[in-house]
Amino acid sequence: MRPTMAVHEARKMRFLDVNQRFVNGKLSCDQAADILGVCVSTFYRMRKRYEDDGDNGLVDGRIGKMSARRVPADEVMRLINLYETKYFDFTVKHFYEKLPALGIQLSYTCVKNKLQEAGVIKRAAKRGQHRRKRPRKPLPGMMIHQDGSSHEWVPGKKWDLIVTMDDATSESYSMFFCEEEGTMSSFKGLSDTMKAHGLPCSLYVDRASHYFVTEKAGSKVSKTHLTQVGRAMRQLGIEMIPAYSPEARGRSERMFGTLQKRLPQELRLHGITDMEEANRFLREDFLPEHNARFTQTAEQSGSAFTPLMGFALADVLCIQEERVVAKDNTLSYNGKILQIYENTFRCSFAKCKVRVHEYLDGSLTVFHGPRRLETVILQQNKDKEVDFSDECIALDSISMSEKEEGEADTSPFIDLENRHGAQVALQRSPILQSAQNVSA
């Protein structure tokens, strides 16, 4: 997959941190290369380019360019057509040997891969391999585990416990209960970890649907179709490693076995049956004691975490979805209608593609490219109690129309004509017009 500017920025930030620690003598060249995921020679080449050209020397020259070795699309179509029509009963090796006479000069691996990608031939079953116990990573931050355990943690209540732990030390960085494991719970655990320690090098998880897309049951995870978590990790330059068996995640599985034998008893002892109170107990009491008891010393001193520098982590660890703006400058997201106000750099966003960010606290923000747009949520569910804030106006026409005559107006309804850009929204949105007429 070709590199993108977002991935480059994350790699650049990681290199600058690792290189500074290498210069200060806190990391050896082998440790620095291992943290960056490159060989020692590549690390030295990166340092030389940085010394010669500064930040520009770190820019990947392939960004925005097509590969010079890319096979033309018409030649690929000709290759597939030949195999399907004339050489359909040939083996791939036999078919490859016929190609030079047909004027096609491709490698055997290229021919095999193109036929497999087109679904013309099946991939061979993977051969068995010798397995051995994987040693711990030498530095904290080189690999973190995240997993969830569904269990009856308090009598009669089954919750999911989400834990994010380090591979090198078994220290748990985040631990909390939720109703069901999913994208938001993963983002919360990662957010807690990254805010406290920085960016890890890799994330080791199972193949749950919020981590990976598995196009066929039992097959490998897709490297092109990304989930929200996969997209966020790619933006941050963090490698996601899928585990294909519970044994592969032995450390996290054994840790959950320990928690299931200790945590329910601790909750019973403290008389805790509420999730909010249980999470407070985990954060303030249980987690520090658990880490003090089970954390091990890393093989090497130091840390592989990269400090956060100059970007909003919340805008990465969130759900991002594209929407097309309607003619009245509104868009729909999860049953809500969002009205976009007039902006200084663009008077109308009709038919534009925008990006909606849903944050951990449930709030929404709309972006057009890098620009954050001023929006208002139009509440259409008249039976639902509405919540007002400085950045979000909810309109409930029934609550305003049912006022008795002479009753004082205590509604938090905001005068739209006194709000920046709201007059334009009022003219374009029939929902706003209806609410304004009722209030009049």
C-alpha positions in Angstrom: 0.0 0.0 0.0 1.4 3.4 -0.9 2.4 5.8 1.9 0.1 8.7 2.7 1.0 12.1 4.3 -1.0 11.2 7.5 1.1 8.1 8.0 4.3 10.0 7.2 3.6 12.6 9.9 3.2 9.8 12.5 6.4 8.1 11.4 8.2 11.5 11.4 7.1 12.2 14.9 8.2 8.8 16.1 11.6 9.1 14.4 12.3 12.5 15.9 11.6 11.1 19.4 13.7 8.0 18.9 16.6 9.8 17.2 16.8 12.3 20.1 17.0 9.5 22.6 19.6 7.8 20.5 21.7 11.0 20.4 21.4 11.3 24.2 22.7 7.8 24.6 19.4 6.4 26.1 18.9 3.9 23.2 21.3 1.8 21.2 21.1 1.7 17.5 19.6 -1.8 17.6 16.9 -0.6 20.1 16.2 2.5 18.0 15.8 0.5 14.8 13.6 -2.1 16.5 11.2 0.6 17.9 10.9 2.2 14.4 10.4 -1.2 12.8 13.4 -0.9 10.4 16.8 -2.5 10.2 19.9 -0.8 11.5 21.1 0.3 8.1 17.8 2.0 7.3 18.0 3.8 10.6 21.4 5.2 9.8 20.2 6.2 6.3 17.3 8.1 7.9 19.6 9.8 10.3 21.9 10.9 7.5 19.0 12.3 5.4 17.7 14.1 8.5 21.2 15.6 9.1 21.6 16.7 5.5 18.1 18.0 4.6 16.3 18.4 8.0 12.6 17.5 8.0 12.5 17.4 4.2 14.9 14.5 4.3 12.3 12.4 6.1 9.6 12.8 3.4 9.0 9.6 1.6 9.6 10.3 -2.1 6.9 7.8 -3.1 4.1 9.9 -1.7 1.8 11.0 -4.5 3.6 9.0 -7.1 2.7 5.8 -9.0 5.0 2.9 -8.7 7.4 2.6 -11.6 7.0 -1.2 -11.5 3.2 -1.2 -11.6 1.8 -3.5 -14.3 -0.4 -1.7 -16.8 -4.1 -2.5 -16.3 -4.7 -3.5 -19.9 -1.8 -6.1 -19.6 -3.3 -7.5 -16.4 -6.7 -7.9 -18.2 -5.1 -9.6 -21.2 -3.3 -12.0 -18.8 -6.5 -12.9 -17.0 -8.4 -13.2 -20.3 -5.8 -15.6 -21.7 -5.9 -17.8 -18.7 -9.7 -18.0 -18.6 -10.3 -18.6 -22.3 -7.3 -20.5 -23.6 -5.2 -21.8 -20.8 -7.8 -22.5 -18.1 -6.6 -26.1 -17.5 -2.9 -25.1 -17.2 -1.1 -24.9 -13.9 0.2 -21.4 -13.0 3.8 -22.5 -13.6 2.9 -24.0 -17.0 0.9 -20.9 -18.0 3.8 -18.7 -16.9 6.2 -20.6 -19.2 4.0 -19.8 -22.2 3.9 -16.1 -21.6 7.2 -15.0 -23.2 6.0 -16.4 -26.6 2.9 -14.2 -26.2 5.0 -11.1 -25.6 4.2 -10.9 -21.8 7.3 -10.4 -19.7 6.2 -10.8 -16.0 7.7 -12.6 -13.1 6.1 -15.9 -11.9 5.1 -14.3 -8.6 3.4 -11.4 -10.3 1.4 -13.8 -12.6 0.4 -15.9 -9.6 -0.7 -12.9 -7.5 -2.7 -11.3 -10.3 -4.6 -14.5 -11.0 -5.3 -15.0 -7.3 -6.5 -11.4 -6.9 -8.9 -11.9 -9.8 -10.2 -15.1 -8.2 -9.2 -17.2 -11.2 -7.2 -19.6 -9.1 -7.3 -20.5 -5.5 -4.6 -19.8 -3.0 -2.8 -22.9 -1.7 -3.4 -23.9 1.8 -0.7 -22.7 4.2 1.8 -25.3 5.3 2.1 -26.1 9.0 5.0 -24.4 10.8 7.0 -25.0 13.9 5.8 -22.9 16.7 7.7 -21.7 19.7 7.0 -19.5 22.7 7.2 -15.8 21.9 9.5 -13.9 24.3 8.3 -10.7 25.8 9.2 -7.4 24.2 12.3 -5.9 25.7 10.9 -2.4 26.2 7.5 -1.1 27.5 5.5 0.4 24.6 6.8 -1.9 21.9 3.6 -3.9 22.0 0.4 -3.5 24.0 -2.5 -6.0 24.3 -6.2 -5.1 24.3 -9.0 -7.5 25.0 -12.4 -7.8 26.6 -13.8 -10.4 29.0 -17.6 -11.0 29.4 -18.3 -12.3 32.9 -20.7 -12.1 35.8 -18.6 -9.7 37.7 -21.3 -8.9 40.2 -24.2 -11.2 41.0 -26.9 -11.2 38.3 -25.1 -8.7 36.1 -22.9 -9.6 33.1 -20.5 -6.9 32.0 -17.5 -6.7 29.7 -14.2 -5.8 31.2 -11.8 -4.0 28.8 -8.1 -4.2 29.6 -5.2 -2.6 27.8 -1.8 -4.0 29.1 1.9 -4.0 28.1 3.6 -7.0 26.7 7.0 -6.3 28.3 5.8 -5.8 31.9 2.2 -7.0 32.1 1.3 -3.6 33.5 -2.4 -2.8 32.9 -2.7 0.8 31.6 -6.5 0.9 31.4 -9.2 -1.2 33.0 -12.9 -0.5 33.0 -16.4 -2.1 32.7 -18.8 -1.5 29.8 -22.1 -3.0 28.7 -20.6 -4.4 25.5 -17.1 -4.5 23.9 -16.9 -2.5 20.7 -15.3 0.4 18.8 -15.9 3.1 21.5 -14.6 0.9 24.3 -11.5 0.2 22.3 -11.0 3.9 21.7 -11.4 4.7 25.4 -8.8 2.1 26.5 -6.3 3.4 23.8 -7.0 7.0 24.7 -6.4 6.4 28.4 -3.1 4.6 27.5 -1.8 7.2 25.0 -2.7 10.2 27.1 -0.7 8.8 30.0 2.3 7.2 28.2 2.3 8.1 24.5 2.0 6.2 21.2 3.0 2.5 21.3 4.7 0.7 18.4 2.1 -2.1 17.9 -1.3 -3.3 19.1 -1.9 -7.0 19.6 -5.7 -7.9 19.5 -8.1 -10.6 18.5 -10.0 -10.6 15.3 -13.2 -9.1 16.6 -15.3 -7.2 14.1 -14.4 -3.8 15.6 -10.7 -4.5 15.1 -10.6 -6.2 11.7 -12.7 -7.1 8.7 -12.6 -10.8 7.9 -14.2 -11.2 4.5 -14.6 -15.0 4.8 -14.9 -17.0 8.0 -11.6 -18.6 9.0 -9.6 -16.6 6.5 -7.0 -13.9 7.0 -8.1 -10.4 8.0 -8.4 -7.8 5.3 -5.5 -5.4 5.0 -7.4 -3.0 2.7 -10.9 -2.8 4.3 -10.3 -1.1 7.6 -12.5 -0.7 10.7 -12.6 2.5 12.6 -10.0 1.2 15.0 -7.8 0.1 12.0 -8.1 3.5 10.4 -7.1 5.3 13.6 -4.1 3.0 14.2 -2.9 3.6 10.6 -3.2 7.3 11.0 -1.0 7.1 14.1 1.5 4.7 12.5 0.8 1.9 15.0 1.0 -1.6 13.6 -2.1 -3.8 14.4 -1.3 -7.5 14.9 -4.2 -10.0 14.7 -4.1 -13.1 16.9 -5.5 -16.2 15.2 -5.9 -18.3 18.3 -6.5 -17.8 22.1 -3.1 -19.4 22.7 -1.5 -16.6 20.7 -2.8 -14.1 23.3 -1.7 -16.3 26.2 -0.6 -13.4 28.4 -3.9 -11.5 28.2 -5.9 -14.8 28.5 -4.0 -15.7 31.7 -4.5 -12.2 33.0 -8.3 -12.4 32.6 -8.2 -15.8 34.4 -6.5 -14.0 37.3 -9.0 -11.2 37.3 -12.0 -13.5 37.2 -10.8 -15.2 40.4 -10.0 -11.9 42.2 -12.1 -9.0 41.0 -15.7 -10.4 41.7 -14.6 -11.1 45.3 -13.2 -7.6 45.7 -16.4 -6.0 44.4 -18.5 -8.2 46.8 -16.2 -7.3 49.7 -16.8 -3.6 49.0 -20.5 -4.0 48.4 -20.3 -2.7 44.8 -23.1 -3.6 42.4 -23.3 -0.5 40.2 -21.1 -0.1 37.0 -20.2 3.5 37.6 -19.1 2.8 41.2 -17.3 -0.3 40.0 -15.3 1.7 37.4 -14.4 4.2 40.1 -13.1 1.4 42.3 -11.1 -0.1 39.5 -9.5 3.3 38.7 -8.7 4.4 42.2 -8.1 1.2 44.2 -8.0 -2.1 42.3 -5.8 -1.1 39.3 -2.9 0.4 41.3 -2.9 -2.7 43.7 -3.1 -5.1 40.7 -0.2 -3.5 38.9 1.9 -3.4 42.1 1.4 -7.2 42.5 1.7 -8.4 38.9 3.9 -5.9 37.0 7.2 -7.4 36.0 10.5 -5.6 35.2 11.3 -5.1 31.5 14.3 -6.8 30.0 15.8 -3.4 29.1 15.6 0.0 30.7 13.8 2.8 28.9 10.6 3.2 27.0 9.4 2.7 23.4 6.4 5.0 23.8 6.5 8.1 21.5 5.3 11.3 23.3 2.3 13.0 21.8 3.3 16.2 20.1 1.1 18.8 18.5 -2.0 17.0 17.4 -5.5 16.4 18.7 -5.7 12.7 19.7 -9.5 13.0 20.2 -9.9 13.7 16.4 -8.1 10.4 15.6 -9.6 8.1 18.3 -13.2 8.7 17.2 -15.7 7.4 14.7 -15.3 9.1 11.4 -17.9 8.8 8.6 -18.4 10.7 5.4 -21.7 12.4 4.5 -22.9 14.3 1.4 -24.5 17.7 2.3 -28.1 18.3 1.1 -29.2 21.3 -0.8 -30.5 23.0 2.4 -27.0 22.6 3.9 -28.1 19.8 6.2 -26.8 16.2 6.7 -28.1 13.1 8.5 -26.1 11.1 11.0 -27.6 8.3 13.1 -31.1 9.8 13.0 -30.0 13.3 13.7 -30.2 16.2 11.3 -27.2 18.6 11.4 -27.5 22.1 10.0 -24.3 23.7 8.7 -24.0 27.5 9.2 -22.7 29.9 6.5 -18.9 30.1 6.6 -16.5 32.9 5.7 -14.7 30.8 3.1 -17.8 29.2 1.6 -21.4 30.3 1.5 -22.9 26.9 0.7 -21.8 23.3 1.2 -24.5 21.7 -0.9 -23.4 18.4 -2.4 -20.0 18.6 -0.7 -18.5 15.6 1.0 -17.9 16.3 4.7 -16.6 14.2 7.6 -18.5 13.6 10.8 -16.5 12.9 14.0 -18.3 11.2 16.9 -16.3 11.5 20.0 -16.1 9.3 23.1 -18.5 11.6 25.0 -21.1 11.3 22.2 -20.6 14.8 20.8 -20.5 15.4 17.1 -18.3 17.7 14.9 -18.4 18.2 11.1 -15.2 18.8 9.1 -14.8 19.9 5.5 -11.2 18.9 4.7 -9.2 20.3 7.6 -11.8 23.0 8.5 -14.1 22.5 11.4 -17.6 23.7 10.5 -20.1 25.4 12.9 -23.2 23.3 13.1 -26.4 22.9 15.0 -28.3 19.7 15.7 -32.0 19.8 14.8 -33.9 17.6 17.3 -36.8 16.0 15.4 -37.8 13.4 18.0 -40.6 15.3 19.8 -41.1 12.7 22.5 -37.4 12.7 23.7 -36.2 15.0 26.4 -33.7 17.4 24.9 -30.4 18.6 26.2 -29.1 22.1 25.5 -25.5 23.3 25.4 -23.6 26.3 24.0 -22.7 24.5 20.8 -25.8 22.5 20.2 -29.4 23.8 19.9 -32.3 21.3 20.1 -35.7 22.4 18.9 -38.8 20.9 20.4 -41.9 22.6 18.9 -44.4 20.7 21.0 -42.9 21.9 24.3 -43.2 25.5 23.1 -46.7 25.1 21.6 -48.3 23.5 24.7 -47.5 26.6 26.9 -50.6 28.0 28.6 -51.6 31.5 27.8 -49.8 34.0 30.1 -47.3 31.5 31.4 -43.8 32.8 31.7 -41.4 31.6 29.0 -38.8 29.5 30.8 -37.8 27.5 27.8 -34.1 27.5 26.9 -35.0 28.2 23.3 -32.3 30.4 21.8 -33.3 33.4 19.5 -31.9 32.2 16.2 -31.8 35.7 14.7 -29.1 36.8 17.3 -26.8 33.9 16.5 -24.0 34.1 14.0 -25.0 32.6 10.6 -28.4 31.4 12.0 -30.5 33.7 9.7 -29.1 31.8 6.7 -29.9 28.5 8.3 -33.4 29.8 9.2 -34.1 30.6 5.5 -32.9 27.2 4.2 -34.3 24.8 6.8 -38.1 24.2 7.0 -37.6 22.6 10.5 -36.1 25.8 11.9 -38.8 27.9 10.2 -41.5 25.7 11.9 -39.9 26.1 15.3 -39.5 29.8 14.9 -43.2 30.3 13.9 -44.4 28.3 16.9 -42.3 30.3 19.3 -43.7 33.5 17.7 
